[in-house]
Structures are given as structure tokens and as C-alpha cells.
Amino acid sequence: MRGGAGQDFLENSFLAGATRLLRLWGQSPTGEHETMNRPTPYLCFPLMVAGLASPRAVTAQTPLPPTWQLESPATSPPARQDHCLEFDSTRGVAVMFGGYDWTPNQYYRDLWEYDGSNWTQRSLGSGPAARREAGMCFDSNRGVMVLFGGLRGGTFTPVTYFGDTWEYDGTSWRQVAVSAATPAARFATLTFDSVRDVAVLFAGGSATGFLTDTWEYDGSGWVQRITLNSPPRRPDYAAAFDSRRGRLVAHPGYVWGQTGPFETFEYDGNDWKRAVYSASPGAYPKPRMTYDSNRGVVVLQASSYISGPDTWEYDGSDWRQRQLVHPVAGLAANGLTFDSRRGAVLAFGGERVSGSWIVGTDQTSTLAIAAQFEALGSPCAVTGPAPQLAAQSGGLPHAGSTFVAEVSPVASTGLTALVVGFAAANGLLDWIGLPGCQQTVRPDAALLLPMQGNRALWMLALPAQPALHGVELFAQALVLDSNGLPTATTNGVRLVVGL
């Protein structure tokens, strides 16, 4: 995840800081000297920072993988599986509706919203009846959730299949009066095609068995699309719309006794085609899928109940299994969506095997690059104490917050400068008067830190931009005496901006 808009933002910020520092110390970045009321020893530091680049032994940069992390909301919905979970990009909240929990044999018709910190139940009065396995997607063109179908009952009770269409605008539910041309009552997957501004309903299951027809809804009515090709009849297709390539990607589920092949298909608005790839997720019961627009990949998450859940990613050319551990073992039939505001795949609920029972869960988890902070090397001093560079109060560099680190102890009569880079380095600082002291950072920029008593503070404001996730920074501070001469260096640090 290195490079791109996130690194560009930080590079511009650091370069602006370096420009101010160089001008403060009497030399512009172009090499033209300015007349300033500064003692001449201060002129040595810009040259010293520029010279630090010479002993580079820079580490190679590789993309950082995301990880599954449990969220800790103060309030959570009751445990459930087979519910709807979609992200409302207009209001910046994930919306969850309905579902079922095996343990109390409970069907739900409640609606909850998650803002990244807490779940809030919405009291809306009328709305869709309690059900599971309905199709729901967010129509980003009109700013409404669209819901179709679902079922209630099964195993020991008669099954009712729903064929109604509803819309939720963030305030209330509205049942849509559609024409006679409407999909058959069923459970199904509903996905929004943001290129053609239509909700696409595909396959599913009804009283007559598994289906393989394709329908589209534009807010005024349903239209069946007759395609030359169609994927085979399978249960529980998972689907997501790849907005980068303008393709709906669908992968089938599995029920006991079925044989393969279990293949991935793509729909471009005209026809279905089998996707071409080498690896494949294969067969999972009730797989879940969403599109991570931050990283440009379709994410599939599913479990065999015996192991997993497994995480797969599809970039349009091949599937790749991520070797990730989810904090809830054996998780299946959960909700899965992409939170574009925070840049994270969001999961809630689901079912898992507990002994000889299948039980529902109420866990909230995210798949994203986690914020990290670690120390590199050791502080070193020629005179005075050896100062530490550490995160204040154990903080981490989260996008959307201000990360604060401090250098201490330092003399209030001196100066503290922070050298920041986008790669590590390995060299010695003997030649600047710090014999035996280690250089740990490539100097891409230098910042003069403000003092607060006997410590210097580094305050790094990180906007809430998912593009920043995975940007890796290295930093190390130099302590100067009143004459501008280095007396000590801190340990280095490595930061990863994350969720």
C-alpha cells in the first residue's frame, strides 16, 4: 500500500515542514542564503540533514497485508446469521436488517446502524416483515437501501418466500409498488451496479428450487434481463460489484451432496461469462463477498465450519487466498460489507459450530491495515542523557486522528529536530559528531519540534483518508545544544498508518 495519495499527502506535509526549517536556519531549499538574525552554527544542520542520505542502506518496501480485528462497540445487536449488511456511503454508516438466530429460533425485523464506533437501533415502526436471506444493496445514485425477498421458516416449519421490494432512506421504510413484471418470491443476492445505476438480482432459491435468472431494478420497476449465458443453478451465490472493472462478480455456495465445479462468473450488464483464473475458493456453505474499493479487490470470506473462516481476494485476474486468522473460528453466514469512510471490510454476526450445535454470534470485526508503532535501535548520547522517542500514552497512528510522540529528556535551552523518511537506513553518525550512534531512518524531511518543558513533541495530524492506510514512516530525532551542534540521537521508530 505504499505510494499513492496517502504517501503524496505526507510527503507534501513533510516537505513543507522541511522548507520552513531550512528557511528558519538560513538556507532555502534552492541553496540561496537568506539574511536572518541567526547565529552561524545553525547553518550546519541543513547540510548535516542533507548529508545523512549518504550512508543509506535502505530496506525494501513491500505492500502491507490487512488483518482481521475485533471491534469493541459499547452496544451490539443480538446474535444472528443470514442478515443483510450494507454500507450507506451517503450517510457514512453500515445498515443491518433482519436475520435469524438458531439458538432461540428467532427471526428479526429490526434495523441497526454502525458508525464505526457503536451500533444504534433505529425505531422505524412499519417496515419489512421478519425474515432471513433477503437481498439488500445501497443505491448510491438515489441514496437509498433497496431490499428484496428473503424467507421465513424451514426444517420443522413451512417456508414462506417473500417477493416484496422495499426502500430505506435513512429515516423510514417505504414499500415499493412494482408492476406485474417482478422476480419470483425467493431468497437471493442483490448487488448495486454503480456504473449503470441499477440493482442486480441474480439466482437465489424459491419454492420451485434454485434459480438462475437475472433482474435489474432502477428505482421505478423491475426488468428481467435475458442473457445468452447464465451461471449454473447453485445455492447461496455471493456477489459484489467491481466498480474498477465495471463487472458484477458472483461465486456459488455449497450444500451437502452437491458436486462441482464451483466457478466464478462475471456479469457486464449484457451477458454472464465464466471468469478466467488459476486458483479458486472452491466450495463453501454460505460464502460472503464485498468489494474493497480502497485496494481494488473483491473480498470473499467463508468457512467450512470445521476450519476457517478463510479470506480470499480477487483482482479480476486471479483469486488469492490470504493467510489471515479471523478472531471468530468457523464463522459463516455473517454480514459483510465495505466501509468506504474508514477504508475497512466490516463483518457482523454469523453462525459457528459449538460442540454439536450451531450458534449465532454478535461479534463485529474489520479487515484493514492495523496502525503500528515500534522502536528501532537504541538512543545514544555524547553528552547528557540519552533521549527516547516514544508514542505518547501508548498511542498509535490511526487515520482520522492526531498521533503524538515525544522526545525526552531534552534540555530546554537546546533544539530538537526530527528526521522523517519513507524507508529505514542502517549507518553510523560518527561523522556528525555522534561516534557509535546509529542512523535508522532515510532523511526525506526534517522538522523542528516544539518544546514542552524537558520534552519535545511530534504532532502528526492524519486525515480520515483510507488511502493513508499502509503508509509506512520512519523517524529519528537529533538533540542539538544552544550552538546548534548535535549532542544526542534518539532510537528510531517505525510507524504504519492504519485503521
Protein Blocks (a to p, Z undefined) as FASTA:
>chain_A
ZZhjllmmmmmmmmmmmmmmmmmnopafkopacdddddfklmmmmmmmmmmmmmgccddd
ddddddddddddfbdcdddehiacdddfknopacdeejidfklopacfbdcddehjaccd
ddehiaddddehiacdddfknopacdeejieeejjaccdddfbdcddehlaccdddddfb
dcddddddddddfklopacdeehidfkbccfbdcddehjaccddddfbdcdddehiacdd
dfknopacddddddehiacdddddddehjaccddddfbdebjaehiaddddfknopacdd
ddehlgccdddddehjaccddddddfbghiahiacdddfknopacdeejiddehjaccdd
fbdcddddddddddehjdddfedcddddddehhiacdehiacddddddddfkbccddddd
fbdcdddfklnopghiacfbdcfbccddddehjaccdddddddbfklgopacdddddddd
fkopafbdcddddddddZZ
